[in-house]
Amino acid sequence: MPATKTVSILEGNMFVVSDLRGDIDASPTETKGLFAFDTRYLSQWILKVNGQSPNVLSTDDLQYYSAQFFLVPGTGTVYVDADLSITRIRAVGNGFHEDLTVLNHKADPVDLDITIEAAADFADLFEVKDALAKKGELYSKVEGGQLILGYRRDHFVRETWITATAPEVNLTKDGLSFHVHIAGHSEWTTGIDVRIGRAIGTKVFSIANYRSGQDRAALDMGKNLDEWLAAAPRLTCDWDPAERIYKKSLVDLAALRFTPGIVPGGSLPAAGLPWFMSIFGRDSILTSFQSLPVTQELAETTIKALAAWQGTRVDDFRDEEPGKIMHELRYGELTAFQERPHSPYYGSADATALFLILLDEYERWSGNDALVRELQPEARAALNWIDAYGDRNGDGYVEYSRRNTETGLENQCWKDSWNSILFADGTNSKLPRATCEIQGYVYDAKMRSARLAREFWNDEKFATDLERQAAELKRRFNQDYWIPDREFFALAIDGDGRKVDALTSNIGHLLWSGIAEEDKAAACVRHLMSDELFSGWGVRTMATTEGGYNPIGYHVGTVWPHDNAFISWGLVRYGYRAEAARIAQGILDAAPYFRDRLPEAFAGYPRQRTQFPVEYPTACSPQAWATGAPLLMMRTLLGLEPTGPRLFVDPAIPDSIGRLELLDIPGRWGRIDAFGRGRVDVTQRTDPAAAREMALHLASA
Amino acid sequence: MAEDTRAFFESLSTRGYEPLLHRVSGSYRVDIDRGDGNWQIWRVAVDHGALKVSEDTSNADCIIKCSQEEFDRLVHGHENVVAAFLQGQVEVEGNLGLAQSFQRLVH
């Protein structure tokens, strides 16, 4: 696939991906287009002036919801006129609005033919991903002063409505054209609205009312973003990139916000652009968890939405079970016709425990005990799911094996590619699989739920039961998963009861959850910081020593920022502050190479070899839990821990980062400031030069 | 079938309380098109899970409209409310979040 530069603007689950000219010319398998509700509402949007595509002067996408394209007429075979310039200013919001302006810089008037070719293939995002053919009928018509592009399959109707404000507009089934006369030293402009619609009964409605003209949604979005940024804590740091990375995370998080219909007025993080602009159990939970020091609103909405979607029955097609927290919700054609199970799909073995973890952590930060009391039935149903359904064979561990064998997910842990749960020799394991980190999450979920039961549900017996179960799980886990000769925890126990013995980053999550015994944790820390797992930028998903290792394998060798954020936080839990700081510094060091936006994953090559981090080819960007990673890392470095009504601050900051301040951290305490000074040496190697530096550092300290 | 539909709403009335809707308050009106120009209309008022069923045509927070055939598919679990809504088989007016919760009444 050729790497073509694209510009993306987005708002909720609606986004426009174009080339640098602002054009959309999508092939069936690529992601350019106007997408909304998992459907491509425009697959072609090509501007021509006198039959030629303009050339790009520059493109500006400083705001996540808008972009500006500065163009000059294309030269083609005949030189047209360099004394014209063209701007397209586009803002997304319930479709998009585009202001197209042509400036005539000459004294003489000019006549131009301006056309925009428009077409829509109404592909479901799943179809774009898998290149599937359409089953219904596409149509195009001009009606009531608008161009309507449509698709119909039985009662399923989706339409794109296009209008222009300029009186010269000529609409045809293939697009818009304008015959314009521009006087010397003047300009011509038109607004263009592209609205999305769908059938409800016999009528087609715009999904939301889009206000056209100058007073449009973009202004509200700008205000909204300003308010969002103003409400977030302020970060200052001696190490310059930290402030930029933090700001980028906040803006991307704002862009990824998604308002689920089931929780009016609230917003939660969607999983990532472009493939995953939807609610995901695991992704929304982990991102909300990471974001707690910045905002507690995302966690609140995530909890409420996932509670409202909690599974209530056994449904093989959706991998649904009573009490289970969903994996993914989609709105496209394949979901509508039940050709995909995402209405919603429940194929996630960890989201239920993670839901409980987030509920407890959210209460610690926000003090919103009312929600914890209100959600007691949902929390109990989740706990019941763990024992009654999550543990399929009664061995005391949660394992997964999909009920939906056609379109369900094979791996229902975060490493969800089919070849991620491998033995040390690189061979694949058998289903059902009980991956280690899920057992850790269950341990943590039960310990945290015990607190909720005791403090808010007035059920001491339940609390004691949960603590007893958690202690028993911890004891057994440390026996059953431990690989004595290599001194780490198995990645999983597979369907044949074998220990899946590859060395992976999953052992870091065991520190986050607290299930590892102290001495075993110490051995895991040695592995995590070894050259085999730690690349210099971060902990690889799989160690270089393993048969399945591939530095550019999605879950078998790449470095994932979110994975590292949780590992780093886990190291703090066990008191390994220097190691935690070293991982945080490594990941943060990588961010400036990606314009301050951490990608979903990057290659596992050793840092010393490549000097710069190599991006994983098809990763999402921005991706929610990568966006959240720097926020959790700031928490790690400052050692932020809500304790009763207060926020406990215990910084351990790399000396290379220097002073770090996070001011106005919101929570049950109102607003509080946290700051610390870098005193932790994170030098990777004690080579002579570094040792000298360290000696100097110690002497001056 | 109309009798099944009546039986379904009567069973809701008998149930009186649906714990899965303990956080839900609002009213539904379900308009079922019987295909012969006749509509069967039911109203379900929910107050923190407590259900009150009536054959009442007054307005509601969430109005769900569909054919008899489609309603049968929902009640018998052959299709869920979300998929049916996305497909255009079920029309929703008013509170969409409430419509999603309706699935918990037909589970």
Interface residues (C-beta under 8 A of the other chain):
Chain A: D154 H155 F156 V157 R198 A199 I200 G201 P260 G261 I262 V263 P264 A307 A308 W309 T312 R313 D315 R318 L329 Y331 G332 E333 T335 A336 F337 Q338 S343 P344 E374 L375 P377
Chain B: P19 L20 H22 R23 K65 G77 E79 N80 V82 A83 L86 Q87 G88 Q89 E91 V92 N95 L96 G97 Q100 S101 R104 H107
